[in-house]
Amino acid sequence: MQAAARQVASRMLRGAPQRMGTVSKRGFAAEPGEAPKVQYPWVDPMNPSKWKEEHVVFAVLGGWAVVIFGASKIFGGKASTEETK
């Protein structure tokens, strides 16, 4: 039983290096032929055209969150209730 298990394990491990080499890795989110994108926005913060698409989405969502929060604080304050004695 142990010999059979060892034999199966050795067969599985024999092809492992070849299979591991075929794993695709995700590179930069740039189209072929375009300028390379920076890995993080803080590498080149003044040039959003070089940011990855995901970073632009996060910046836009963050901006909308600030606008909505600010508007809710300015226009959505508690109604003033006058206390009568």
DSSP file with accessible surface (Angstrom, degrees, kcal/mol):
  #  RESIDUE AA STRUCTURE BP1 BP2  ACC     N-H-->O    O-->H-N    N-H-->O    O-->H-N    TCO  KAPPA ALPHA  PHI   PSI    X-CA   Y-CA   Z-CA
    1    1 A M     >        0   0  200      0, 0.0     4,-2.0     0, 0.0     5,-0.1   0.000 360.0 360.0 360.0 -45.4    0.0    0.0    0.0
    2    2 A Q  H  >  +     0   0  144      1,-0.2     4,-2.6     2,-0.2     5,-0.2   0.875 360.0  53.8 -66.6 -36.8    2.8    2.4    0.9
    3    3 A A  H  > S+     0   0   66      2,-0.2     4,-2.3     1,-0.2    -1,-0.2   0.906 108.7  48.8 -64.3 -39.9    4.7    1.5   -2.2
    4    4 A A  H  > S+     0   0   52      2,-0.2     4,-2.4     1,-0.2    -1,-0.2   0.908 111.4  49.7 -66.7 -39.6    1.7    2.3   -4.4
    5    5 A A  H  X S+     0   0   62     -4,-2.0     4,-2.5     1,-0.2    -2,-0.2   0.910 111.5  48.7 -65.4 -42.2    1.2    5.6   -2.6
    6    6 A R  H  X S+     0   0  162     -4,-2.6     4,-2.6     2,-0.2    -1,-0.2   0.893 110.6  51.5 -63.1 -39.1    4.9    6.5   -3.1
    7    7 A Q  H  X S+     0   0  107     -4,-2.3     4,-2.0     2,-0.2    -2,-0.2   0.930 111.3  46.4 -65.5 -42.5    4.6    5.6   -6.8
    8    8 A V  H  X S+     0   0   75     -4,-2.4     4,-2.2     1,-0.2    -2,-0.2   0.927 113.2  50.0 -65.3 -42.6    1.6    7.7   -7.3
    9    9 A A  H  X S+     0   0   44     -4,-2.5     4,-2.4     1,-0.2    -2,-0.2   0.906 109.7  50.4 -63.5 -40.8    3.2   10.6   -5.5
   10   10 A S  H  X S+     0   0   54     -4,-2.6     4,-1.6     1,-0.2    -1,-0.2   0.889 109.9  50.8 -67.4 -35.1    6.4   10.4   -7.5
   11   11 A R  H  X S+     0   0  137     -4,-2.0     4,-0.9    -5,-0.2    -1,-0.2   0.907 111.8  47.7 -65.8 -40.0    4.4   10.4  -10.8
   12   12 A M  H  < S+     0   0  117     -4,-2.2     3,-0.3     1,-0.2     4,-0.2   0.900 115.0  44.6 -67.9 -40.1    2.5   13.5   -9.7
   13   13 A L  H >< S+     0   0  125     -4,-2.4     3,-0.7     1,-0.2    -1,-0.2   0.731  99.9  70.9 -77.4 -21.6    5.7   15.3   -8.6
   14   14 A R  H 3< S+     0   0  170     -4,-1.6     4,-0.3     1,-0.2    -1,-0.2   0.898 106.0  37.0 -63.0 -39.6    7.6   14.3  -11.7
   15   15 A G  T 3X S+     0   0   19     -4,-0.9     4,-2.0    -3,-0.3    -1,-0.2   0.434  91.0  98.3 -92.7   2.2    5.6   16.6  -14.0
   16   16 A A  H <> S+     0   0   27     -3,-0.7     4,-2.7    -4,-0.2     5,-0.2   0.916  78.2  52.0 -61.4 -46.9    5.2   19.4  -11.4
   17   17 A P  H  > S+     0   0   90      0, 0.0     4,-1.3     0, 0.0    -1,-0.2   0.911 111.4  48.2 -60.5 -35.2    8.0   21.7  -12.7
   18   18 A Q  H  > S+     0   0  129     -4,-0.3     4,-0.5     1,-0.2    -2,-0.2   0.910 114.0  46.2 -69.6 -39.7    6.6   21.6  -16.2
   19   19 A R  H >< S+     0   0  139     -4,-2.0     3,-0.9     1,-0.2     4,-0.2   0.869 108.4  56.1 -70.2 -35.1    3.1   22.4  -15.0
   20   20 A M  H >< S+     0   0  133     -4,-2.7     3,-1.1     1,-0.2    -1,-0.2   0.821 100.2  60.1 -68.0 -27.5    4.3   25.2  -12.7
   21   21 A G  H 3< S+     0   0   65     -4,-1.3    -1,-0.2     1,-0.2    -2,-0.2   0.715  96.9  60.3 -73.6 -17.1    6.0   26.9  -15.6
   22   22 A T  T << S+     0   0  114     -3,-0.9     2,-0.3    -4,-0.5    -1,-0.2   0.460  73.5 117.2 -91.4   1.3    2.7   27.3  -17.5
   23   23 A V    <   -     0   0   89     -3,-1.1     2,-0.3    -4,-0.2    -3,-0.0  -0.543  63.7-134.6 -71.1 125.6    1.1   29.4  -14.7
   24   24 A S        -     0   0  111     -2,-0.3     2,-0.4     1,-0.0    -2,-0.1  -0.612  14.4-150.6 -83.8 142.9    0.3   32.8  -16.2
   25   25 A K        -     0   0  190     -2,-0.3     2,-0.5     0, 0.0    -1,-0.0  -0.899  18.1-118.5-112.6 142.9    1.1   35.8  -14.2
   26   26 A R        -     0   0  174     -2,-0.4     3,-0.1     1,-0.1     2,-0.0  -0.669  34.9-173.2 -83.2 122.9   -0.8   39.1  -14.4
   27   27 A G        -     0   0   51     -2,-0.5    -1,-0.1     1,-0.3     2,-0.1   0.023  44.4 -38.2 -91.9-153.8    1.3   41.9  -15.6
   28   28 A F        -     0   0  108      1,-0.1     2,-1.6     9,-0.1    -1,-0.3  -0.364  58.7-115.0 -69.8 152.3    0.5   45.6  -15.8
   29   29 A A  S    S+     0   0   35     -3,-0.1     2,-0.4    -2,-0.1    24,-0.3  -0.303  73.0 124.8 -86.1  53.9   -3.0   46.5  -16.9
   30   30 A A        -     0   0   32     -2,-1.6    -3,-0.1     7,-0.1     3,-0.1  -0.888  62.1-118.0-114.1 146.4   -1.8   48.1  -20.2
   31   31 A E    >   -     0   0  127     -2,-0.4     3,-2.0     4,-0.1     2,-0.1  -0.476  46.2 -88.0 -74.2 152.3   -2.9   47.3  -23.7
   32   32 A P  T 3  S+     0   0  124      0, 0.0    -1,-0.1     0, 0.0     3,-0.1  -0.372 115.5  21.8 -61.9 135.0   -0.2   46.1  -26.1
   33   33 A G  T 3  S+     0   0   90      1,-0.3     2,-0.2    -3,-0.1    -2,-0.0   0.374 101.0 110.6  90.0  -6.7    1.5   49.0  -27.8
   34   34 A E  S <  S-     0   0  105     -3,-2.0    -1,-0.3     1,-0.1     3,-0.1  -0.523  81.1 -82.1 -93.7 169.6    0.5   51.5  -25.1
   35   35 A A        -     0   0   66     -2,-0.2    -4,-0.1     1,-0.1    -1,-0.1  -0.383  58.3 -96.9 -66.0 144.8    2.8   53.3  -22.7
   36   36 A P        -     0   0   99      0, 0.0     2,-0.2     0, 0.0    -1,-0.1  -0.348  36.7-126.3 -65.8 147.1    3.5   51.2  -19.6
   37   37 A K        -     0   0   41     -3,-0.1    14,-0.2     1,-0.1     2,-0.2  -0.633  22.1-112.2 -91.1 150.8    1.4   51.8  -16.5
   38   38 A V        -     0   0   25     12,-2.6    14,-0.4    -2,-0.2    -1,-0.1  -0.522  20.5-128.3 -79.5 152.7    2.9   52.5  -13.1
   39   39 A Q  S    S+     0   0   99      1,-0.2    -1,-0.1    -2,-0.2    13,-0.1   0.887  90.4  17.6 -71.1 -38.9    2.5   49.9  -10.5
   40   40 A Y  S >> S-     0   0  100      1,-0.1     3,-1.8    11,-0.0     4,-0.6  -0.986  74.3-125.3-133.5 146.6    1.1   52.2   -7.8
   41   41 A P  G >4 S+     0   0   25      0, 0.0     3,-0.6     0, 0.0     6,-0.2   0.809 107.7  62.9 -62.4 -29.3   -0.4   55.7   -8.2
   42   42 A W  G 34 S+     0   0  187      1,-0.2     4,-0.1     2,-0.1    -3,-0.0   0.629  89.4  69.6 -75.8  -6.7    2.0   57.2   -5.6
   43   43 A V  G <4 S+     0   0   94     -3,-1.8    -1,-0.2     1,-0.2    -4,-0.0   0.909 125.7   6.0 -70.3 -40.3    4.9   56.4   -7.9
   44   44 A D  S X< S+     0   0   45     -4,-0.6     3,-1.4    -3,-0.6    -1,-0.2  -0.600  77.7 165.1-139.6  72.8    3.7   59.1  -10.3
   45   45 A P  T 3  S+     0   0   72      0, 0.0    -3,-0.1     0, 0.0    -1,-0.1   0.749  72.1  57.0 -70.0 -21.3    0.8   60.9   -8.6
   46   46 A M  T 3  S+     0   0  170      1,-0.2     3,-0.1    -4,-0.1    -4,-0.1   0.373  99.8  61.9 -91.8   7.4    0.7   63.9  -11.0
   47   47 A N    X   +     0   0   52     -3,-1.4     3,-2.0    -6,-0.2     4,-0.2  -0.636  55.0 170.9-131.8  76.7    0.2   61.8  -14.1
   48   48 A P  G >  S+     0   0   71      0, 0.0     3,-1.3     0, 0.0    -1,-0.1   0.707  72.2  74.1 -63.0 -17.1   -3.1   59.9  -13.8
   49   49 A S  G 3  S+     0   0   86      1,-0.3     7,-0.0    -3,-0.1    -2,-0.0   0.738  95.8  51.0 -68.8 -17.7   -2.8   58.8  -17.5
   50   50 A K  G <  S+     0   0   85     -3,-2.0   -12,-2.6    -6,-0.2    -1,-0.3   0.438  89.8 104.6 -95.3  -2.1   -0.1   56.3  -16.4
   51   51 A W  S <  S-     0   0   40     -3,-1.3   -12,-0.1    -4,-0.2     2,-0.1  -0.423  79.9-103.9 -74.5 155.7   -2.2   54.8  -13.6
   52   52 A K     >  -     0   0   28    -14,-0.4     4,-1.7     1,-0.1     3,-0.4  -0.382  33.0-110.5 -70.3 158.0   -3.8   51.4  -13.9
   53   53 A E  H  > S+     0   0  143    -24,-0.3     4,-2.2     1,-0.2     5,-0.2   0.879 117.4  57.7 -60.1 -36.2   -7.5   51.4  -14.6
   54   54 A E  H  > S+     0   0   64      1,-0.2     4,-2.2     2,-0.2    -1,-0.2   0.891 104.7  51.2 -64.2 -37.1   -8.3   50.0  -11.1
   55   55 A H  H  > S+     0   0   33     -3,-0.4     4,-2.2     2,-0.2    -1,-0.2   0.881 108.2  51.3 -69.3 -36.2   -6.5   52.9   -9.5
   56   56 A V  H  X S+     0   0   59     -4,-1.7     4,-2.5     2,-0.2     5,-0.2   0.923 109.3  51.3 -64.7 -41.0   -8.5   55.5  -11.5
   57   57 A V  H  X S+     0   0   68     -4,-2.2     4,-2.7     1,-0.2     5,-0.2   0.930 110.0  49.0 -62.1 -44.3  -11.7   53.7  -10.4
   58   58 A F  H  X S+     0   0  142     -4,-2.2     4,-2.4     1,-0.2    -1,-0.2   0.908 111.3  49.9 -63.3 -40.0  -10.7   53.8   -6.7
   59   59 A A  H  X S+     0   0   50     -4,-2.2     4,-2.3     2,-0.2    -2,-0.2   0.922 112.2  47.2 -65.3 -41.7   -9.8   57.5   -7.0
   60   60 A V  H  X S+     0   0   78     -4,-2.5     4,-2.5     2,-0.2     5,-0.2   0.934 112.9  48.4 -66.6 -43.6  -13.2   58.3   -8.6
   61   61 A L  H  X S+     0   0  107     -4,-2.7     4,-2.1     1,-0.2    -1,-0.2   0.903 111.6  50.6 -63.9 -39.1  -15.1   56.3   -6.0
   62   62 A G  H  X S+     0   0   36     -4,-2.4     4,-2.1    -5,-0.2    -1,-0.2   0.905 109.5  50.9 -63.7 -40.8  -13.2   58.1   -3.2
   63   63 A G  H  X S+     0   0   36     -4,-2.3     4,-2.4     1,-0.2    -2,-0.2   0.921 110.1  48.9 -62.3 -43.6  -14.0   61.4   -4.8
   64   64 A W  H  X S+     0   0  156     -4,-2.5     4,-2.8     1,-0.2     5,-0.3   0.890 108.8  54.1 -63.5 -37.7  -17.7   60.6   -4.9
   65   65 A A  H  X S+     0   0   57     -4,-2.1     4,-2.5    -5,-0.2     5,-0.2   0.923 109.1  48.1 -63.0 -41.6  -17.6   59.4   -1.3
   66   66 A V  H  X S+     0   0  106     -4,-2.1     4,-2.7     2,-0.2     5,-0.2   0.925 113.2  48.0 -64.7 -43.3  -16.1   62.8   -0.2
   67   67 A V  H  X S+     0   0   89     -4,-2.4     4,-2.6     2,-0.2     5,-0.2   0.941 114.2  45.3 -64.0 -46.0  -18.7   64.7   -2.2
   68   68 A I  H  X S+     0   0  109     -4,-2.8     4,-2.3     2,-0.2    -2,-0.2   0.925 114.7  48.1 -66.2 -41.5  -21.7   62.7   -0.9
   69   69 A F  H  X S+     0   0  128     -4,-2.5     4,-1.9    -5,-0.3    -2,-0.2   0.934 113.5  47.6 -64.9 -44.6  -20.4   62.9    2.7
   70   70 A G  H  X S+     0   0   27     -4,-2.7     4,-2.3    -5,-0.2     5,-0.2   0.916 112.0  49.4 -62.9 -42.4  -19.8   66.6    2.5
   71   71 A A  H  X>S+     0   0   40     -4,-2.6     4,-2.9    -5,-0.2     5,-0.6   0.892 109.4  52.0 -65.2 -37.3  -23.2   67.3    0.9
   72   72 A S  H  X5S+     0   0   60     -4,-2.3     4,-1.0    -5,-0.2    -1,-0.2   0.869 111.9  46.7 -68.7 -33.0  -24.9   65.2    3.6
   73   73 A K  H  <5S+     0   0  139     -4,-1.9    -2,-0.2    -5,-0.2    -1,-0.2   0.873 119.3  39.9 -74.4 -36.7  -23.2   67.2    6.3
   74   74 A I  H  <5S+     0   0  126     -4,-2.3     3,-0.4    -5,-0.2    -2,-0.2   0.950 132.5  20.0 -77.2 -49.7  -24.0   70.6    4.7
   75   75 A F  H  <5S+     0   0  175     -4,-2.9    -3,-0.2    -5,-0.2    -2,-0.2   0.641 120.6  56.4 -99.1 -15.8  -27.5   70.0    3.5
   76   76 A G  S  <<S+     0   0   55     -4,-1.0    -1,-0.2    -5,-0.6    -2,-0.1   0.017  72.6 140.1-109.1  29.2  -28.7   67.1    5.6
   77   77 A G        -     0   0   54     -3,-0.4     3,-0.1     1,-0.1    -3,-0.1  -0.112  64.4 -77.8 -65.4 167.4  -28.1   68.5    9.1
   78   78 A K        -     0   0  209      1,-0.1     2,-0.2     3,-0.0    -1,-0.1  -0.384  53.4-101.7 -66.7 145.5  -30.5   67.9   11.9
   79   79 A A        -     0   0   89     -3,-0.1     2,-0.4     1,-0.1    -1,-0.1  -0.464  39.1-115.6 -68.1 134.4  -33.6   70.0   11.8
   80   80 A S        -     0   0  117     -2,-0.2     2,-0.5    -3,-0.1    -1,-0.1  -0.591  31.0-163.0 -76.3 126.3  -33.4   72.8   14.3
   81   81 A T        -     0   0  118     -2,-0.4     2,-0.5    -3,-0.0    -3,-0.0  -0.937  10.9-140.4-111.9 127.3  -35.9   72.5   17.0
   82   82 A E        -     0   0  175     -2,-0.5     2,-0.5     1,-0.0    -2,-0.0  -0.759  14.7-138.2 -87.7 128.8  -36.7   75.5   19.1
   83   83 A E        -     0   0  176     -2,-0.5     2,-0.4     2,-0.0    -1,-0.0  -0.747  16.4-155.7 -87.8 127.5  -37.3   74.6   22.7
   84   84 A T              0   0  132     -2,-0.5    -2,-0.0     0, 0.0     0, 0.0  -0.848 360.0 360.0-104.1 142.2  -40.1   76.5   24.3
   85   85 A K              0   0  254     -2,-0.4    -2,-0.0     0, 0.0     0, 0.0  -0.704 360.0 360.0-106.9 360.0  -40.3   77.1   28.0
